[in-house]
Amino acid sequence: MRFGTQAWAKRRYEAHFISKLTDCDGENSETDSSLDFALDCNYIDNNAHKTLTEMTSEVGNILGTMINNPNSFLIK
């Protein structure tokens, strides 16, 4: 994946970076809710739901770590 220079440059600003990560975390939570809906409507089975919700949990953990420790991800 290639980042545009504008998006990459925003990593210089901690508040902006955290704001974007927070947006991502919110989208990840929405995905988790959508997976529950998909299961309830029989669009996916229990195994797929379990696998995918575990993945959203892992993404949430990664985002949480980045939000709580942004300095190691910022461009100096």
Helices and strands as residue ranges (DSSP letters): H 5-9, G 10-12, H 14-40, H 46-68, G 70-73
